[in-house]
Amino acid sequence: MSTETPATRFLGEHGVAFTLHTYEYEDRGGTKVSSAKLGVDEHQVIKTLVFEDETKAPLIVLMHGDRQVSAKALARQLGVKSVQPCKPEVAQRHTGYQVGGTSPFGTKKVLRVCCEKSITALPKIFINAGGRGLLCSIDPAEVVRVLGPTLVECAAA
């Protein structure tokens, strides 16, 4: 697997310190599999989810691996009528990444990014680096610095 991706290039161009971690990707395994294979708490593994609002405007939501997004809470905080996950092919068109390898860094289009607020309190997170089976560990303060996300509280257990 190539560890050179649009995401790793973006991180390098923005002077972000990160460490790459590879694992054997399992279709539909999600953060449960990646956290187990890397031996880290699933709460520290951050999902990159692509949603769209009622006007089909796309946005990225960064969420703890062991939590779900409450679409109602997210829509309310963003001041829109509704949000819902994009279909995989639509998400890929917006980001340039295959589902399962979506990173918030180096996306094809510049997308609005929302980040679950509690992620910023973690000492280190593991987030997709632009490929299936490729995560990077990074300080969440760097995510805030380079992506300028809207901090939201929309986690559901």
N, C-alpha and C positions, 0 to 999 in steps of 0.2 A: 504494500500500500504506500502511495506517495504521501508524505507528510507535508508537502508543499501544496497549499490550497489557497483560494482567495482569502480565507479567514486568517491563515497564518501570515500571509503577506500583509494584510491589513494591520494585524497586531504588531508586526515588525516595523512597518512604516510609521506607526503611532508610538513607537518606543515602549511597548507593553512587555513586561517580563512575564513569561509563561513557560510551563513545562508540558510537553506532549506526553500523552498516555495512550497506548494502543491496546485494544482487546479484541477478541474474536466476536464480531457482530452477529447477533441472532435476530432474524426477522421478527418483528413484533415483541422483542424482548424488553425494549425500553430501558428506563433508568434502573429498574430492578436488576436486570442482567448486568448492565455496565457497572453499577455500584458493587455488586457481588464480585465481578471479575477483577475489579481494581481494589477491592477490600476497603471501600470507603462508605460512609453513611449515605444512604439514598437521599437524605434531606440536603446534602451538599452537592448532589448532582443536579444540575439545572437543565430543565427542558426548554428548548426554543420552539415555541408554538406559533403558527401563523394563523391569525384570525382575520376576519373582515367585518366591517360594520354594515348597517343596512344599505349604505350607498355603494357597497363592494370595495370600499377603501381598505387596503390591507394594513395590518399592524402585527408586530411581533410581541409576544408575551413571554417573559422569562419567569419560570415557575419552578419551585422545589420539585424534585423528582417524586417525592412521596405525597404530593398534594395535587388537587385538581383545580382548574380555573372555574370560578363561579362567573358565568357569562353575564348574569344579571348584575352582580356587584361591579364587574368591570365596566359594563355599559353605563351604569349609573355614575361611576367615577369619571368616565370620559365624556359624559354629557351627550351620549348618543342613544338612539332608540334601542338598538340591539347589536350584539356581536356574536359571531359564531365561528367555529374553526373552518378554515378553507379546505376545500377538497385537495388531496395530495398533488394533483397536477397543477392546480392553481397556485398552491404554495410554492411549488418548484418553479413556476413561471416568474413569480415575484422575487424569489430569493436566489435562484440559480443553483440551489442545492436539492439533492434527492432527499425525500422524507426519510428520517432515520439518520441523516447526516447534516441536518440544517443547523447552521451557525448564525448568530446575530451579527457576526463580523464579516465584512466584505460581501454583503449581499449585492445582487445584480442591480436592484433598485434601492435607493435610500428609503427605508421604511421607518415609520414611527415605532419606537420601542417602549414597551411598558415593562416594568420590573417589579415583581412582588417586593414590597419594602423590606421585609425581614431578611431577604437575601443579602442586603447590604451590611447586615450585622455579622455575617459569617466571616471567620478569619480567612478562609480560602474556599473557592468553589471549583467544581469540575463542570465544564461546559463544552458543547460540541465545537470542534476545531475545523469543521467543513468536510467531514467524511464519515461514513459509517464505520464504527469501531475506532474513532479518533476523537479523544477528548483532550482539553488542555486544562491544567490547574492554573488559577489566576486569582489575584486579589480582587474582590468585588468592587473596590473603590476604583480600580482601573476600568471596569465595565462602565461605571457611572461616568468616568472622565471621558472615555472615547465615544460612548454612544449617547450620552445625555438623556437617559430614559426618563419617562414619567413614572414616578414611584406610585404604586397602587397597592391596595389591600383587597385582594379578590381570591385568596386561597380558600379552598374547601377541602375538608379531610377526605 
